[in-house]
C-alpha cells in the first residue's frame, strides 16, 4: 500500500513539473533567467510539486524506507 502512495506522490510531483514546464519563459537579459508567463498557475505548480514531495517523503518514512 505504501508503495502505491509513493507512486501517487511521484505522479503529483510530475504534474507539478509539467505545469512549470508549460508556464516557463526564458529571458535572455543579463545572461538569462527563468520567468513565468502565468504567475498564478506557476505558483499552483510549485505548490503541487511541494505536495508531491511531502507525500513521497512521508510515505517513505512511514514505510521504513527513509530514516531521519
PyMOL commands that set and color helices and strands:
alter all, ss='L'
color gray80, all
select helices_A, chain A and resi 2-22+29-31+39-63
alter helices_A, ss='H'
color red, helices_A
select strands_A, chain A and resi 24-27+33-36
alter strands_A, ss='S'
color yellow, strands_A
deselect
rebuild
show_as cartoon
